[in-house]
Amino acid sequence: MNSFWTVAGFTMKNKFKGKSFLITTLIFVVILCIGSNLPYIISLFDKNSDKPANIGYAIDARAVEGTKIAEQLRQTYAGQDKPAIKLIEYPDTGSTEQNEKTLKAAVADKNIKGYLLFGPVNETGLPTVTYKSEKLMDEKTSQALEQGIQIVKTDIVLKDSGLTDQQKSMLLNPVVINTMQIAASDGAGGAGNGKTESQQGVDMGFVTLLLLLLFFGIMVSGQMIASEITAEKSSRVMEIIVTSVSPLKQMFGKIFGMFVVSLTQMVAYLIVVIININLPHNNSAFMQYNIDLSKVDPLLLVYGLLFYVMGFLLYATLFAAVGSIVSRTEDLGQAVMPITMLSLAGFYITTFSISSPDTMLVKVTSFIPFFSPFVMLLRVGLANPPIWQVIVSIAILLVSIYAAGWLSAKIYRTGVLLYGKRPSWKELRKAMKAYKV
């Protein structure tokens, strides 16, 4: 047992002191800091984000209806508390073509962001409106203009309707529906009396973060385990190690040591994110969007840690087994490709199903061991599966970890002393029969 802890301690010390590990961790910390503060950073470079966009239009005697609409639209924006647009009027120069040249010159001089042109009246009763600007896909301004023109159109239609101002206000006020996620059956483990829309948003963001940490934790640590074992084989250090430490203790010691390293790294990333999102400027942004991080379900944290540990153990044993049968580090990438594809498949299933976590694909794959660490975590966080399904998924995953550990131990014990070309499954099977685990 002492040799197990010796291997685990050596693995941890070696990684924690390694320059590549420290540099990689520092780079990820910087990326997380930038990502957590990205809205604030963007706002620092966009000082005019809260100011209305200046949009020009020309008084045109040849487009009387368009000019009337533009004037009503200008008054509409002027009456708003925080208008997104400010319409600026330009005098008629005598022709439509010359008017547009004047407006283009104003855009070139940065006096206005874009300009409006009005055409003939169409079937809606309003003139055709065209917005022109230098910016590609200016959706924000286009939507603000559409909303403003819709208000003007409604005012025109209701003008002679005989409705009072109070009735017009009641008619125009949008209908608001409060959405809540509930657990329909008592056997579902999660929602309790229901989750509000803001709570659902918080859960979705938190589940996304957990899935990213799980995926990168598995990929990075698994690759490190496989590459370290292969490097020891290629340098013939493995022959010296196996004389003092049994292959099984060596393999599981490396896996445990790498698990502690990976878990420490993930905890550090979580602490960095928590510190950054609790900064004053980020707190105000969360309050603006009605996001309360204290509403995160503590049970989701427990499930996140549980599936992280089980997912790590399942994939780490497979990476260790593959690393043991490869003699050259150049061949390692190709050898671990099937395991990498499995983890990618699980991650992509959750990524593309995060807005619909109750599809049949998600339900089925949440019981498949290679995918369940990702998919069942998604379901627990966003879909409230029956508790028996969660227990069955965890049981299958535990049995799979045991089976993968048993198989990987036999492959590792055989593979660490096999040199030359990568052995075939037939050769491995023959060699494995000679050992009992």
C-alpha positions as CSV (number, residue, x, y, z in Angstrom):
1,M,0.0,0.0,0.0
2,N,2.9,2.3,0.7
3,S,4.1,2.0,-2.9
4,F,0.6,3.1,-4.1
5,W,0.9,6.3,-2.1
6,T,4.5,6.8,-3.2
7,V,3.4,6.6,-6.9
8,A,0.4,8.9,-6.2
9,G,2.6,11.4,-4.3
10,F,5.3,11.4,-7.0
11,T,2.7,12.0,-9.7
12,M,1.1,14.9,-7.9
13,K,4.5,16.5,-7.0
14,N,5.8,16.0,-10.6
15,K,2.7,17.7,-12.1
16,F,2.4,20.5,-9.6
17,K,6.0,21.5,-10.1
18,G,5.9,21.1,-13.9
19,K,6.3,24.3,-15.8
20,S,3.9,23.3,-18.5
21,F,1.2,22.5,-16.0
22,L,1.6,25.9,-14.2
23,I,1.7,27.8,-17.5
24,T,-1.4,26.0,-18.8
25,T,-3.3,26.6,-15.6
26,L,-2.3,30.3,-15.5
27,I,-3.4,30.7,-19.2
28,F,-6.8,29.2,-18.4
29,V,-7.2,31.4,-15.3
30,V,-6.5,34.5,-17.5
31,I,-9.0,33.3,-20.1
32,L,-11.7,32.7,-17.3
33,C,-11.0,36.1,-15.9
34,I,-11.4,37.7,-19.3
35,G,-14.5,35.7,-20.1
36,S,-16.2,36.5,-16.8
37,N,-15.6,40.2,-17.2
38,L,-16.1,40.3,-21.0
39,P,-19.4,42.4,-20.9
40,Y,-17.7,44.9,-18.7
41,I,-14.6,45.0,-20.9
42,I,-16.7,45.6,-24.0
43,S,-18.6,48.4,-22.2
44,L,-15.2,50.1,-21.5
45,F,-14.4,50.3,-25.2
46,D,-18.0,51.2,-26.1
47,K,-18.5,54.5,-24.2
48,N,-21.5,55.4,-26.4
49,S,-23.4,52.1,-25.8
50,D,-26.1,53.9,-23.7
51,K,-26.5,56.8,-26.1
52,P,-29.1,56.7,-28.9
53,A,-28.0,56.0,-32.4
54,N,-28.2,59.1,-34.7
55,I,-30.3,58.1,-37.8
56,G,-30.8,60.7,-40.5
57,Y,-33.7,61.3,-42.9
58,A,-34.4,64.0,-45.5
59,I,-37.6,66.1,-45.8
60,D,-38.6,65.2,-49.3
61,A,-41.5,66.9,-51.1
62,R,-41.7,64.0,-53.5
63,A,-42.4,61.5,-50.6
64,V,-44.9,63.4,-48.4
65,E,-46.2,60.3,-46.6
66,G,-42.7,59.1,-45.8
67,T,-41.8,62.5,-44.4
68,K,-45.0,62.5,-42.2
69,I,-44.1,59.0,-40.9
70,A,-40.5,60.1,-40.2
71,E,-41.8,63.1,-38.2
72,Q,-44.1,60.9,-36.1
73,L,-41.3,58.4,-35.6
74,R,-39.0,61.2,-34.4
75,Q,-41.6,62.4,-31.9
76,T,-42.1,58.8,-30.7
77,Y,-38.5,58.3,-29.9
78,A,-38.2,61.8,-28.4
79,G,-41.0,60.9,-25.9
80,Q,-39.2,57.7,-24.6
81,D,-37.2,57.7,-21.4
82,K,-34.2,55.9,-22.9
83,P,-34.6,55.9,-26.7
84,A,-32.4,53.6,-28.8
85,I,-32.6,56.0,-31.8
86,K,-32.5,59.7,-32.3
87,L,-33.8,60.9,-35.7
88,I,-32.0,63.8,-37.3
89,E,-33.8,65.8,-39.9
90,Y,-32.0,67.1,-43.1
91,P,-33.5,69.7,-45.4
92,D,-34.7,68.9,-49.0
93,T,-32.0,69.7,-51.6
94,G,-34.3,69.5,-54.6
95,S,-34.1,65.9,-55.6
96,T,-34.2,62.4,-54.1
97,E,-30.8,61.5,-55.5
98,Q,-29.2,64.7,-54.0
99,N,-30.9,64.1,-50.7
100,E,-29.3,60.6,-50.5
101,K,-25.9,62.1,-51.4
102,T,-26.2,64.5,-48.5
103,L,-27.1,61.7,-46.1
104,K,-24.2,59.5,-47.3
105,A,-21.9,62.4,-46.7
106,A,-23.2,62.7,-43.2
107,V,-22.5,59.0,-42.6
108,A,-19.0,59.4,-44.0
109,D,-18.4,62.3,-41.6
110,K,-19.7,60.2,-38.6
111,N,-22.5,62.7,-38.0
112,I,-25.1,59.9,-38.3
113,K,-24.9,56.1,-38.1
114,G,-27.3,55.5,-41.1
115,Y,-30.3,57.0,-42.8
116,L,-33.8,56.2,-43.8
117,L,-35.3,56.3,-47.3
118,F,-39.1,56.2,-47.9
119,G,-40.8,54.8,-51.0
120,P,-44.4,54.5,-52.2
121,V,-47.2,53.4,-49.9
122,N,-47.6,49.6,-49.8
123,E,-50.5,47.3,-48.8
124,T,-49.9,48.0,-45.1
125,G,-50.9,51.6,-45.5
126,L,-47.4,52.8,-44.8
127,P,-44.6,53.8,-47.2
128,T,-41.8,51.4,-47.9
129,V,-38.9,52.1,-45.5
130,T,-35.3,51.3,-46.2
131,Y,-32.5,51.7,-43.7
132,K,-29.0,52.1,-45.0
133,S,-25.7,52.0,-43.0
134,E,-22.1,51.0,-43.3
135,K,-22.5,48.3,-40.6
136,L,-23.1,44.7,-41.6
137,M,-26.2,43.1,-40.2
138,D,-27.2,46.0,-37.9
139,E,-29.9,44.0,-36.2
140,K,-30.1,46.1,-33.1
141,T,-30.9,49.3,-35.0
142,S,-33.2,47.6,-37.4
143,Q,-35.3,46.1,-34.6
144,A,-35.5,49.5,-32.8
145,L,-36.7,51.1,-36.1
146,E,-39.3,48.3,-36.7
147,Q,-40.6,48.7,-33.1
148,G,-40.9,52.4,-33.5
149,I,-42.7,52.2,-36.9
150,Q,-45.1,49.6,-35.4
151,I,-46.0,52.1,-32.7
152,V,-46.6,54.8,-35.3
153,K,-48.7,52.5,-37.3
154,T,-50.8,51.5,-34.3
155,D,-51.3,55.2,-33.4
156,I,-52.5,55.9,-36.9
157,V,-55.0,53.0,-36.9
158,L,-56.3,53.9,-33.4
159,K,-56.5,57.6,-34.0
160,D,-60.1,57.7,-35.1
161,S,-61.2,54.7,-33.2
162,G,-62.9,56.6,-30.4
163,L,-60.9,54.8,-27.7
164,T,-59.8,56.7,-24.6
165,D,-56.1,57.0,-23.8
166,Q,-56.5,54.5,-21.0
167,Q,-58.1,51.9,-23.3
168,K,-55.3,52.5,-25.9
169,S,-52.8,51.9,-23.1
170,M,-54.5,48.7,-22.1
171,L,-54.7,47.5,-25.7
172,L,-51.0,48.2,-26.3
173,N,-49.5,46.8,-23.1
174,P,-47.8,43.5,-23.8
175,V,-49.1,40.3,-22.3
176,V,-46.6,38.8,-19.8
177,I,-46.7,35.0,-19.0
178,N,-44.6,33.8,-16.1
179,T,-43.1,30.4,-16.9
180,M,-42.2,27.8,-14.2
181,Q,-40.6,24.4,-14.4
182,I,-42.2,21.8,-12.1
183,A,-41.8,18.1,-11.2
184,A,-45.0,16.5,-12.4
185,S,-44.4,13.3,-10.3
186,D,-43.3,12.9,-6.7
187,G,-40.5,10.6,-7.9
188,A,-38.7,13.3,-9.8
189,G,-35.6,14.6,-8.1
190,G,-35.1,18.3,-8.6
191,A,-37.7,21.0,-9.1
192,G,-39.6,20.8,-5.9
193,N,-42.4,23.3,-6.0
194,G,-41.1,24.7,-9.3
195,K,-38.4,26.8,-10.8
196,T,-39.0,30.3,-12.0
197,E,-37.6,31.6,-15.4
198,S,-34.6,33.3,-13.7
199,Q,-33.8,30.1,-11.7
200,Q,-34.0,28.0,-14.9
201,G,-31.5,30.5,-16.5
202,V,-29.1,30.2,-13.6
203,D,-29.3,26.4,-13.7
204,M,-28.7,26.4,-17.4
205,G,-25.6,28.6,-17.1
206,F,-24.3,26.5,-14.1
207,V,-24.9,23.2,-15.9
208,T,-23.0,24.5,-18.9
209,L,-20.1,25.5,-16.7
210,L,-20.1,22.0,-15.0
211,L,-20.2,20.2,-18.4
212,L,-17.2,22.3,-19.7
213,L,-15.2,21.6,-16.6
214,L,-16.0,17.9,-16.8
215,F,-15.1,17.6,-20.4
216,F,-11.8,19.5,-20.2
217,G,-11.0,17.7,-16.9
218,I,-11.4,14.3,-18.5
219,M,-9.6,15.2,-21.8
220,V,-6.6,17.0,-20.2
221,S,-6.0,14.6,-17.3
222,G,-6.6,11.5,-19.5
223,Q,-4.1,12.7,-22.1
224,M,-1.6,13.4,-19.3
225,I,-2.0,9.9,-17.8
226,A,-1.6,8.2,-21.2
227,S,1.4,10.4,-22.3
228,E,3.2,10.0,-19.0
229,I,2.9,6.2,-19.2
230,T,4.0,6.1,-22.8
231,A,7.0,8.4,-22.1
232,E,8.1,6.1,-19.3
233,K,7.9,3.1,-21.7
234,S,9.8,4.8,-24.5
235,S,12.6,5.9,-22.2
236,R,12.8,2.4,-20.6
237,V,12.2,3.9,-17.2
238,M,9.2,1.5,-16.9
239,E,11.5,-1.5,-16.6
240,I,13.1,0.0,-13.5
241,I,9.8,1.0,-12.0
242,V,8.1,-2.3,-12.3
243,T,10.9,-4.0,-10.3
244,S,9.9,-2.0,-7.2
245,V,6.2,-1.2,-7.7
246,S,3.6,-3.7,-9.0
247,P,2.0,-2.6,-12.3
248,L,-1.5,-2.4,-10.7
249,K,-0.4,-0.2,-7.9
250,Q,1.5,1.9,-10.4
251,M,-1.5,2.4,-12.6
252,F,-4.0,3.2,-9.9
253,G,-1.5,5.3,-8.1
254,K,-1.0,7.4,-11.3
255,I,-4.8,7.7,-11.8
256,F,-5.4,8.7,-8.2
257,G,-2.5,11.3,-8.2
258,M,-3.8,12.7,-11.5
259,F,-7.3,12.8,-10.1
260,V,-6.1,15.0,-7.2
261,V,-4.2,17.3,-9.6
262,S,-7.2,17.6,-11.9
263,L,-9.7,18.2,-9.1
264,T,-7.4,20.8,-7.6
265,Q,-7.2,22.5,-11.0
266,M,-11.0,22.4,-11.5
267,V,-11.5,23.8,-8.0
268,A,-9.1,26.6,-8.7
269,Y,-11.0,27.5,-11.9
270,L,-14.3,27.5,-10.0
271,I,-12.9,29.8,-7.4
272,V,-11.6,32.2,-10.1
273,V,-15.0,32.2,-11.8
274,I,-16.9,32.8,-8.5
275,I,-14.6,35.6,-7.5
276,N,-14.9,37.3,-10.8
277,I,-18.7,37.1,-11.1
278,N,-19.0,38.5,-7.6
279,L,-17.1,41.7,-8.5
280,P,-19.2,44.9,-8.1
281,H,-19.5,45.6,-11.9
282,N,-20.6,42.0,-12.6
283,N,-23.1,42.0,-9.7
284,S,-24.8,45.0,-11.1
285,A,-25.0,43.2,-14.5
286,F,-26.6,40.2,-12.9
287,M,-29.1,42.3,-11.0
288,Q,-30.0,44.0,-14.3
289,Y,-31.0,40.6,-15.8
290,N,-32.6,39.4,-12.6
291,I,-29.9,36.6,-12.1
292,D,-29.5,35.5,-8.6
293,L,-26.6,33.0,-8.2
294,S,-27.7,32.1,-4.7
295,K,-30.6,30.2,-6.3
296,V,-28.3,27.5,-7.6
297,D,-29.6,24.2,-6.3
298,P,-27.0,22.7,-3.8
299,L,-28.0,19.2,-5.0
300,L,-26.8,20.2,-8.4
301,L,-23.3,20.8,-6.9
302,V,-23.4,17.3,-5.4
303,Y,-24.4,15.7,-8.6
304,G,-21.8,17.7,-10.5
305,L,-19.0,16.4,-8.2
306,L,-20.3,12.9,-8.3
307,F,-20.5,12.6,-12.1
308,Y,-17.1,14.4,-12.4
309,V,-15.5,11.7,-10.1
310,M,-17.2,8.8,-11.9
311,G,-16.6,10.2,-15.4
312,F,-12.9,10.8,-14.6
313,L,-12.4,7.3,-13.2
314,L,-14.0,5.6,-16.2
315,Y,-12.0,7.5,-18.8
316,A,-8.8,7.6,-16.8
317,T,-8.6,3.8,-16.6
318,L,-9.1,3.6,-20.4
319,F,-6.5,6.2,-21.1
320,A,-4.0,4.4,-18.8
321,A,-4.6,1.1,-20.6
322,V,-4.1,2.6,-24.0
323,G,-1.0,4.4,-22.9
324,S,0.5,1.2,-21.6
325,I,0.4,-0.6,-25.0
326,V,2.0,2.3,-27.0
327,S,5.8,2.3,-27.1
328,R,6.3,5.7,-28.8
329,T,4.7,9.0,-27.9
330,E,4.3,9.8,-31.7
331,D,1.7,6.9,-31.9
332,L,-0.2,8.0,-28.8
333,G,-2.6,10.5,-30.5
334,Q,-3.9,7.8,-32.9
335,A,-4.2,5.2,-30.2
336,V,-6.4,7.4,-27.9
337,M,-8.5,8.7,-30.7
338,P,-11.5,6.3,-30.1
339,I,-11.6,7.3,-26.4
340,T,-11.4,11.0,-27.4
341,M,-14.3,10.5,-29.8
342,L,-16.4,8.9,-27.1
343,S,-15.9,11.8,-24.8
344,L,-16.5,14.3,-27.6
345,A,-19.8,12.5,-28.5
346,G,-21.0,12.8,-24.9
347,F,-20.1,16.5,-24.8
348,Y,-21.7,17.3,-28.1
349,I,-25.0,15.5,-27.2
350,T,-25.3,17.7,-24.2
351,T,-24.2,20.8,-26.0
352,F,-26.9,20.4,-28.7
353,S,-29.5,19.3,-26.3
354,I,-29.2,21.9,-23.6
355,S,-32.3,23.7,-24.8
356,S,-34.3,20.4,-25.1
357,P,-33.0,18.1,-22.3
358,D,-36.0,15.7,-22.5
359,T,-35.6,14.2,-26.0
360,M,-35.4,10.5,-26.5
361,L,-31.7,10.7,-27.5
362,V,-30.9,12.4,-24.2
363,K,-33.0,9.8,-22.2
364,V,-31.3,6.8,-23.9
365,T,-27.7,8.1,-23.8
366,S,-28.1,9.0,-20.1
367,F,-27.9,5.3,-19.4
368,I,-24.9,4.6,-21.6
369,P,-21.7,4.7,-19.4
370,F,-19.5,6.6,-21.8
371,F,-22.1,9.4,-22.2
372,S,-24.0,9.3,-18.9
373,P,-21.5,11.5,-16.9
374,F,-22.4,14.3,-19.3
375,V,-26.0,13.6,-20.2
376,M,-27.4,12.6,-16.8
377,L,-25.8,15.7,-15.3
378,L,-27.7,17.7,-18.0
379,R,-31.0,15.9,-17.2
380,V,-30.6,16.4,-13.4
381,G,-29.9,20.1,-13.8
382,L,-32.5,21.0,-16.4
383,A,-35.1,18.2,-16.9
384,N,-36.0,16.7,-13.5
385,P,-35.7,13.0,-14.3
386,P,-37.3,10.4,-11.9
387,I,-34.9,9.6,-9.1
388,W,-34.9,5.9,-10.0
389,Q,-33.5,6.8,-13.4
390,V,-30.7,8.7,-11.8
391,I,-29.9,5.8,-9.4
392,V,-30.0,3.3,-12.3
393,S,-27.6,5.5,-14.4
394,I,-25.2,5.8,-11.5
395,A,-25.3,2.0,-10.8
396,I,-24.6,1.2,-14.5
397,L,-21.7,3.8,-14.4
398,L,-20.2,2.2,-11.2
399,V,-20.4,-1.3,-12.7
400,S,-18.8,0.0,-15.9
401,I,-16.0,1.7,-13.9
402,Y,-15.3,-1.6,-12.2
403,A,-15.3,-3.5,-15.5
404,A,-13.1,-0.9,-17.2
405,G,-10.7,-0.9,-14.2
406,W,-10.5,-4.7,-14.3
407,L,-9.9,-4.8,-18.0
408,S,-7.5,-1.9,-18.0
409,A,-5.5,-3.4,-15.1
410,K,-5.0,-6.6,-17.1
411,I,-4.0,-4.7,-20.3
412,Y,-1.7,-2.4,-18.3
413,R,0.0,-5.3,-16.5
414,T,0.7,-6.9,-19.9
415,G,1.3,-3.8,-22.0
416,V,3.9,-2.0,-19.9
417,L,6.6,-4.5,-20.9
418,L,5.5,-5.0,-24.5
419,Y,7.8,-3.0,-26.8
420,G,8.1,-2.6,-30.5
421,K,5.0,-2.2,-32.6
422,R,1.6,-1.8,-30.9
423,P,0.3,-5.3,-30.0
424,S,-2.8,-6.7,-31.6
425,W,-5.8,-7.6,-29.5
426,K,-5.0,-11.3,-30.2
427,E,-1.5,-10.9,-28.8
428,L,-2.9,-8.9,-25.8
429,R,-5.5,-11.6,-25.1
430,K,-2.9,-14.3,-25.0
431,A,-0.6,-12.3,-22.7
432,M,-3.5,-11.3,-20.4
433,K,-4.4,-15.0,-19.8
434,A,-1.2,-15.4,-18.0
435,Y,-2.1,-12.8,-15.3
436,K,-4.9,-12.7,-12.8
437,V,-6.3,-9.4,-11.4
